[in-house]
Amino acid sequence: MINFLYIFAIILCVAFQGFFSGSEMVILSSNRIKLRQAAKRGHKGAARFLKLIEKPEWALATTSTGTNMFVIIASVFSAVWLDGVFRVNSELYTILIITPVLLIFGEILPRTIFRQKADTIARKIASLFVYVSGIILPLTCFVYWTSRVFYKLIGRDALKRNLYISKKELELALSVDGEGSDLETGEKKLIRRVFQLFESDVSDVMVPLVDVTAISYKATVGKAIEVINSTSYSRLPIYKGRIDNLVGIIHPLDLIHVTNENAPIIPYIREVPFVPESKKAHDLLLLLQKTRNSIAIVLDEYGGTVGIITIEDILEEVVGEINDEYDDDTKQFVRLGDNKFLVNARMEIEHANEIMNLRIPKEDYETIGGFLLKLMGKIPGKGESILFDNIRFTIRSSGKKSIHTVIVEIPGKDR
């Protein structure tokens, strides 16, 4: 009977150890966004758990205290029980028998299971966690306040520095491939694009002036409406004198109630921010959000307009292509055969290298068209071609000022 009580007590301690150990993984691994959504839908368990982790330091102090306390109690019961069973070398038998039990059933299994189903378990254990935590409340308070005193002694600044992952550490995590990483390929690409955004200038992201349709500030409302209808622009740029002197935009909604088509557009011109082309893209994004603007005019060092940039252009650097009214609707990439492609000359070099497995160097140009202009030293006509890295580029269509479309022929897939 006594042996049975000892065994029952040990099993109970291991169960409590596993509960606290697994709860720690739930606190660290659960998806807060999903839990908030569940709480908004009326799930009481999710709401309780979110309340529980409002102070994560206290919750983790509780799990650590509970885990270690029940490990100690289980070890004591095991030592007393096995001392009565074996008499000789009972300490050795205690280590050999109880250690695997505590490790497997009190740590590894519960932590693995709770981590895999963290969101589901979080909704179910909130109330139980509160009740069970009450058992060890005095000891948890002692551990928590002792640790706070220790934190003050070693300095909060040192702790804060260790709370955040550095850029180098994150880049190292992104470099881990295959099963060694918890990040999907798409997630890695998204994080890398965020890093690239912090390094990109406005000039790397903007729509160049040559691709912008604008009207003179002397134009009439009727002319503005005509251009808006033909371009589908939701923000029509306005210039004064020459197109490289943009002064603002007109919003179509401002013209809805104007009945006189011969009225001047000057009263309806909206001011927008003017930014240098050297400004960082992420800084401009913050500026546009702060000023509640969705578009800015980009200037060169002499004050001339070189392009425009929208919030969509900046976000495309992170999430990929977002079609707005300043984007060309022409497909950027059409497969003509196994190794033959029709490409829009405005396709970015980085994108072209990725989808066609090219090795075009990125220098003082951003697009396929810019690369070919530098390579050929002129604006080529239709049918002209050139070889680069054993790849043939043939001009499909071009204008007086730029290349429009290009046929890319790759000799073989094994490159």
N, C-alpha and C positions, 0 to 999 in steps of 0.2 A: 504493500500500500504506500509506504514511504517513497519507494523507488518511482512509483507511478506519479506521485505528487511532484517529485523532482523533475521528471521528464515533462510533465504538463507545464510546470513553471518555465522550464527551458524553452519549450515550444512557444509558449505565450510571449516570452521575452524576444525570441527570434522574430515572431510575427510583428511585435511592436517595432523592433529594429528595422524590419523590412518596410513597414508602413512609413516611418519617418524618413528612411533613406530614399524610398521611392517618391515621397512627397517633395523632397528636395529637388529631384529631377523634374517633377511637374512644375515647380515654381520657376526653375531655370529654363525649361523647354517649351512651356505652353505658349500658344499664340494669343497675345493680348487682344489683337484686332478681332479675331474670331470670337473670343470670349465676350468682348464688348458688344458685338453684334448679337450674340445669343442672349446677353443680359437685356438688350433693348427689345428683344422679342418676348421677354418675360420669363426667361429661364432663371429661377431663383438660385440654383447652384452656381451658375456662372457669375451672378451678381455677388454672391457671398465670397467666392474665390477672389474676385477682383478687389473686394473690400479687404480681404485677408492680405493681399500682396501690395497694398498701398504703402506699407512699410516693409520692404523686402529684407532689411537688416534684421528686423525682429522675427520674421517668418523663418529665415535661414538659421538664426540663432536657436529657434525652437527645434528645427529639424536636426541640427548638429547635436544639441543637448540630448534630445530624445534618442537618437541613434547611439551615441556613446554611452549614455546611462544604461540602456537595456543590454548593450554588449557587455558592460561590466557586471550587471546583475546576472546575466546568463552564464558568464564565466565563473562567478562565485558559486551559483547553484551546481554547475557542472563539476567544479573542483570538489565540493562537499559530497556530491553523489558518487563520483568515481573513486573518491578516497575510501568510501565504504564498500565499494565493489571490488577494487583491485588491491587495496591496502599498500602494496609496494609499487613504487614508481607511478603513483597516481597522477603526479604533475605532468609526466610525459604523456600518459594516456589522455589527460585533459586537453593538452595541446594538439595531439594527433587527431582526436575525435571532434572536439568542439570547434576548432579553428576552421576546418572546411565547411562545417554546417553554418557558422556565422557568415563566412565569406560568400558562400553560394546562395543560401536561402535568405540571408539578411542584407546582402549588398548587391551581388551581381544580378540575380534574377529580378528582384523588385525594381532596381534602377533601370534595367533593360526594358521591362514590360511597361513601367510607368512612363518612360521616355517615349516609347513608340506610340502610346495612346494618351499622350499628355493632355490634349484638349478635352477628350472624353472623360478621362479620370478626374480632371480638375473640377468639372461640374458636379461630380458625385462625392468627392471627399471633403468638400469645404466644411460642412457641418461636423462631420466626424473628426476632422483635424482640430477644430476648435475645442470639442469635448475632450479629446485625448490630450491635447496640449495643456488642458487644465490640470492634468495629473502631475505634470512636471513644471508647473508655472513658477513655484518658488526658485527652483534650481535654474530655470531659464532666465529669470530676472537677475540672479547673481551673475551668471555667465555674460549676459548682455551688458550689464552696467560695468562689469570688470573689463570687458573688451573695449568699451567706450573710453574708460580711463586710460587703457593701454594706447588707444588710438591718439589721444591727446598728447601722451608722452612722446610718441615717435613722430608726431606732427601730421596734421591733416593734409598738408600740401603733398607730402610724399605719397600718401594713400591715393589722393585724387589723380596724381600722375600715373598711377598704376591701374586706375579704373578703366582707362581708355586704350584702345588698340591704336598703334601708330600706323602711319601710311605704309612704312616699309613692311610691317608685320602683315598688313592686309594684302599687300602686293605678293608677299611670300605665300599667303594662303591661296591667292588666285593662281599661283604658278603650280599648285599641286593638282595633278591630273588623276582621273580614274577614281577608283574606290577609296583613295586616300583623302578625298575631299567631299564635304557635305553639300557643296555648291554645284548646281546644274550649270551646263555650258552657257545657257542663256543668261543666268544670273551673273556669271563671271563677266560676260560681255557687257552687261548693263553697268556693273560696277566700274569696269575699265573705262566705259564711255563717260561716266561721272568724273573720273580722274581727268580724262581728256578735256572735258568741258572747262575745268579749272585752269587748263593750260592754253585754251583756245582764245584767240583775239576775235573781236567783232568782225574784222576783215575776213576771217576764215569761214564765217557763218552767214554773212549778209547776202542779200540778193544784189548783184552788181547793177549799176545804173543802166547799163545797156539792155537789161532785161526788164526795166521798169517802164510802165506807161504812165505818163503824167500830162496834165494840162496847165495852161497859163493861168495866172491869177486874174487876168483880164477876161477870161472866158465867161460865158453866160451859164445860167442854171440849166438851160436846155442842152448845151454842149456837154456839161458835166454828166447829165442824165444819160445822154447818148453814149458817152465813153463807158460809164458804169455798166450800162446794159450790154455793151459789146465785150467788155472784159470780165464782167461778174465780180469786179473789185468791191469789197466791202469798206475799203479805205482808199480813196483816190488821192494820190500825191499831187501837190500843186507847186509849180515853179514860177519864179519871177525873172523875166529876162531870158535866161537860158535854162535848159533842163538840169544843168549841174549846179543850179541854185534853188533847190527845193526849199519851200518856206513853211509847209504844213500839209494837212490833209483835209479832205471833205468826207464826211460820213453820209451815205445815202439817206439815212433816216432823217437827217436835218433838212433834206430837200422835199420830203413827202408832201408837206402842206404849202409849198411854194407854187402859186398858180401862174405867175408870170415867168415864162421860160426865158424871156429876154433880160431878166434881172441879173445883176452881177453876182458872182459867187463869193466876192470878198467878205461879206458879213458872215458867211458860213464856214470860213476856213478855220480849222482848229490847229492850235499850236501843239507840237509834239517835241520830245526831247531831241537835242542834237548831241551826238556822241562821237568821239574820235575813233578812227578805225583801229587804233592800238588798244582800246579799252578791252578788258577781259570780259568774255561772254557771260560768265556767271555773275559778275558785278552788274552788268547791264540788266540781267534778269531780275536781280533784286531791285534795281532802280525802277524798272517798268512796273513791278508789283507795287512798289511804294507809291509811285505817282499815278497808279491806276491807268497806265497807258499800255497799249498792245503793240505799238510800232514806234520806231525811232529812225531818224535820218542820220546817216553815217557820213562823217566829214574826213577829208585828208588833212595833212599838216598845214595846207594853205587855205583851208576853210571851204574848199570846193566839195560838192556832194559827190560821193563815190558809190552810194548805194543806199538801200533801206534794209531794216532788219525787224522782224516780228518776233513775238514770243514763240510762235510755232517754229520758226527757224532755229531758235536756241534749244527748244525741247527736242527737236529732231536729232540733235547731237547725242541725246541720251536714249530716247525711246525708238529712234528710227524715223522713217518717212512719215510726215503728216502733211497731207495735201491741203494747202490754203490757196487763196486767189492769186498769189504771186508765183505759184509753182506751175511749170509747164505740164499739161496733161499728157503729153506724148510719153509713151512707155520708154523707160530708160534702157531696157534690156529685152531683146527678142532673140531666141535661139533659132537660127536658120538651118542648123545641121549639128552633127556631133561635135565639131570643132569650129563652127562658124557662127558668129553673133552679129546682130545689128544693135549698135549702141548709140544712145544719145550722147552727144559730145559734152553735155553738161554733167555727165556722170562723174562722181568724185573718184579720184585715183584709188583711194583706200577701198571703196566699195567695189571697183572694177578688179582690183588685185584679189579681193576676197572671193568673189563669185566666179571669176574666170581663171583663177590660179595664175595670175600674171605676176611679173616682178618689175613693175614700172616704179622707178625711184620717185619719191615725193620731194620736189625741190621748190622753186619759186612759182609753182602753178598748183592748182587744186583739182582740175578736171582733165578728162581725156582730151578735150579740145585744146586746153592750154598746153598740155604735154606735146601734142602734135604741132602746134604753132611754133613752139620752141625747137622741136626736132627738125621741122621742115624749113623754118626761117621765113615763112610767108603764109598768107592765107591761101590754101590750096583750092583748086577747083574740083568739080565732080569728076571722079574716076582716077584721080591721082593717088598713088600709093607709096608706102615706104615700109622697109623692114626694120624691126627693132627686136633684139633678142630672139631672132628667128620667127618672129610673129609679124604677119603682114597686116597693116592698117590701110584700108582703102576708103577714100572720102566718098560717101554716098550722096551727101548734099551739103552745100555751104552757101554763104552769102558774101556780101562785100566786106563785112567786118568780122565774121566769125564762122566757125565750122558748126554744122547742125547735127549730122548723123555720120557714123563711121561703121564700116564692116571690119570686124576683127576676125582673122583666120589664124588658128593655132595649129601647128603641124601635127601634134600628137598629144595624148593625155599624159604620157609618162615624162613629165618635165620636172 
